[in-house]
Amino acid sequence: ADLQRDAAVNVAYADTDADDYVSVSGTAALVDDAAKKRELWSKMNEAWFPGGPDDPDVALVRVDITHADYWQAKDSKITQIAKMAKAALTGEPPRDMGEHGRVEMR
């Protein structure tokens, strides 16, 4: 019901140990494919969906990506905190916090 009201979505991933972050934005749609549900199913999913891949609450969602952003920090956590503290004190955004990029899809 939420996707029918507004199909705009964001999927985010963070690997905090490596300081790698990805944010993907796009348009979502439900996919009705029972075979794909069974293919992707793992035993761990049963903690949330005890009815298995045929549980009526299980859904596949396809995201057609419009753009994605990524960040990769290169400094240690202490250096990052020091840069953020300086930014908070000066009111200036932190600079050189690592690599950031954007990929636009067509």
Secondary structure as the mmCIF struct_conf table of DSSP 4:
data_model
#
loop_
_struct_conf.conf_type_id
_struct_conf.id
_struct_conf.beg_label_comp_id
_struct_conf.beg_label_asym_id
_struct_conf.beg_label_seq_id
_struct_conf.end_label_comp_id
_struct_conf.end_label_asym_id
_struct_conf.end_label_seq_id
HELX_RH_AL_P HELX_RH_AL_P1 ASP A 2 ARG A 5
STRN STRN1 ALA A 8 ASP A 15
TURN_TY1_P TURN_TY1_P1 THR A 16 ASP A 19
STRN STRN2 ASP A 20 VAL A 31
HELX_RH_AL_P HELX_RH_AL_P2 ALA A 34 LEU A 40
HELX_RH_3T_P HELX_RH_3T_P1 LYS A 43 ALA A 47
TURN_TY1_P TURN_TY1_P2 TRP A 48 TRP A 48
TURN_TY1_P TURN_TY1_P3 PRO A 50 GLY A 51
HELX_RH_3T_P HELX_RH_3T_P2 GLY A 52 ASP A 54
TURN_TY1_P TURN_TY1_P4 PRO A 56 ASP A 57
STRN STRN3 LEU A 60 GLN A 72
BEND BEND1 ASP A 75 ASP A 75
HELX_RH_AL_P HELX_RH_AL_P3 LYS A 77 THR A 90
BEND BEND2 GLU A 92 GLU A 92
HELX_LH_PP_P HELX_LH_PP_P1 PRO A 93 PRO A 94
BEND BEND3 GLY A 98 GLY A 98
STRN STRN4 GLU A 99 GLU A 104
#
